Amino acid sequence: TSPAIDSVTWRPTPDGVQFYVNTHDASASTRYYRWEFEETWEYNSVYQSSFKRVGGLPVLRSHDEMIYICWRTLPSTNIMLSSSQRLNEDRISDYPINFVPRGSIKLSRRYSLLVRQYALSEEAFNYWQQLQKTTENLGGLFDPLPARVTGNMHNKTDAGEVVLGYFDAGARQEKRIFIGYRDLPRHL
């Protein structure tokens, strides 16, 4: 079972807004963590539809019918992992979970970040870490070469067949944070 997320925080930087997650396990039994997030933001459409067509004629929309406020939701795409195995305390502080650049439409009205936290076994952590290294750090001279990531799934009838994936189960914890454009410094 994943411990509760202590907090999801944000700090303005000269280049945008950096989001962080903080967690700890008082029983020191977790040690390996994985996060996902879902970001949702409210924004105005570029054009406002002030008229509608009724019987082939343009009719002014009432205030209740104005449609220029939009919402968009996107999931995270990176693998985010951390471990407190080498620390005295089972605590992760200020893990950078997401960054929104200055001037982004995401910060134009209202922004929400929903963070999901999973507790992992050491084996699951190693699988996700291997997957992260072979999928996200490619293309540089000193980056690792692509390799087959082996999980804990196997074909019972053909041991030589490559099976992709890792089976794991557990309870997740969630925490959401909201930011309005008035909460931000003027330079963002």
N, C-alpha and C positions, 0 to 999 in steps of 0.2 A: 504494500500500500504506500502510495506517495504521501509524504508529509504535506501539510498545507503550505501554500505560497505565502510568505510573510508579506511581501509587497511587490507591486510593479510601479516603478517610478520613472520619471523623465527629467532630463536636464537640457536646457538650451545650450547649444554650442554656436560658434560663429557661422557654421555651415548648415545648421539644422537643429533637429531634436533627436537626442539619443535616449532610448528606452532601456531600462534595466529590470532584471528580476532578482529578488532576494528570497532565500529559503534556508531553512535549517531543519535538522532532525535531532531533537533532544536525546533520543535513545541511541543515536549514532549507528543506526542500522541500515541507512539508505546508501550513502556514499557515492552513488552513481545516478546522474540525472540526465533527462532529455526534455527539451521543450519544443513546442510548436506554437504558432500564434495565428490569429486571424485578425486582420485589420479592416475596419469599416470606416468610411468617411462620408460626410455629407458635403455636397457642393452645389453650386448654381450652374444650370446649363448656360451655354454661351448665348442662346437666344431664348426669349420668353414668348410663349404662345398666348397672346392676348385675345385672339379671336378663335371661334370654333365655327364649323359649318352646320347650319340647321336649314334643312330643306333647300340646299344649294346656295344659301345666302350667308355671308359672314355675320356673326353675332358676337358681341363683346362678351367675354367670359366673366362670370361673377368672381368675386374675391376667393370664394371657396374652390373654384375650378382652376385657379392659376397653377400651371405645371412648369415650374422652373427649378424646383429643388429635387436633387437626385442623390442616390446613395450607391456606393460600390463597396463590395466585400471581396478581399483576396486572401488566400491562405499563404502561410510561409512556404518557402521552397528550399531553404537550406536546412541542413542537419545541425542542430544546436545541442552540444553535449558539454557536461562539466563533471568533474569528480572532486570529492573532498578526501579521497583515499590517503593522500600524503599530508593532510592537515591534521592538527591536533583536535579540531572540532569539526563536526559534520555540518558545515555552513558554507553556503555559496552567497557571496555578497557582490552586488552590482555587476551581475553577468549581463553583458550587452546583448539585448535580445532583438532590437530593431532600430533602424535609423531612418528618419524622414528628412530629406534635404530641404534647405531653405527655399522658399518660393514654391514648394510643391502644392498642387491643388488639394492634396490630402489635408493640409492645415488651413484651408480657406474658410471653413465654417466650424465643423465639429468632427473630431477624430476619436476613434475608439480602438483599443488594442485588447484582445482577449488572449490571454496566455494560458496554455495547457502544459502541465508538468507531469512527467512520468518518472517513477522510480525504476531503476534498472538493476538487474543482476550484473555481476562482473562480466559474464559471458555475453550478455546482451549489449552491454556497453562496448565491449571489444568489437562485436559485430558492427554496431552503428559507427564506431570510430573508423573501422576498416572501410566501410561503405563511404563515409565522409571523405576519407583520404583519396579513394579511387574515383570519386565522382565530382568533387569540388575543387581539387587541387591539381588540375591537369593543364598542360600547355607550357609550363615554364621549364627552363633548363634543368633545374634542380628538383622539380616536382616528381613524386613517385610515378612509376609506370603503371598503366592500368593493369589490374590483376583481378582474378576471380575472387569474389567475396563469398566465403563459405559460411553458411548459417547452420541451424540445427535441424533443417528439414532434409529428408532423404527419400529416395524411391525405394520402397521395400522389395520390389521385384527386380530392380536393376540398379545395383549399387554404383555402377559406373556412370549413370546418368546424372548430369549436373542439374541440381534443383536450387532455385534461387529463393531466398527468404529466411526469415527468422520468426519463429512462433514464440510469443510471449504474452502474458496476460497480467493485468493489474488494474488498480483503480487510479484514475487521474484526478488531479486537482486543477481548478481553474480560478483565474482572477482577471477582472476587467478594469481598465482605466479609461477615463474620458478626458479629452482636452478640448476646450472651446478656443476659438481664435482670440478671444479677449484674455485668455490665460497666458498667452505667449508674449514674449518681448517684442517691441515694435520692429526690430530688424529682421524678424522671421516672417 
